[in-house]
Amino acid sequence: MLAVTTILTPWVPLTVIADDDCVVSSWFGEQSHHPIDLVAPIGKVRKIDGINDAVAAWLDGDLCGLDQVKVRQSGGPFFEQVWTVMREVSAGETVSYGELAILAGRPRASRAVGTACATNSVAPFVPCHRVVPAGGGIGAYGYGVALKEALLRHEGAI
């Protein structure tokens, strides 16, 4: 059975759907920008062991708090590689789309990296908010530029 919990953050609520201790979908705000096909029933719970604690730690300043949370999302091999490499970008740091493409082994695929960011269904556990344009600024974010800026500020990247 999948479990769902909503965690209050200083910005907007974070909803998390998990299978055991593995996040399969999460989103900021009232509804998912990245709905998943649910093949298992969802039980409403107040806390998901380990996940709520990791988010609380991250919010309290343990900026590595989300790093050990297991995640699972479906995508092709390149997207999965991008998401894996994205998790290696430390809190407090940013990486450009082009740099992330290089790290993922496809230096000319910066636009595809942008698509991988846009289809990331487990934010902030896969921290697409840490990916920024090479030319400066913080760029777009599916949950709004203000939230991306707040997340980067919380992590000390800006």
Beta strands, then each sheet from edge to edge (+ up, - down):
strand 1: 2-7
strand 2: 14-19
strand 3: 22-28
strand 4: 42-44
strand 5: 70-71
strand 6: 95-96
strand 7: 131-132
sheet 1: 4+ 1+ 2- 3+ 5+
sheet 2: 6+ 7+
end
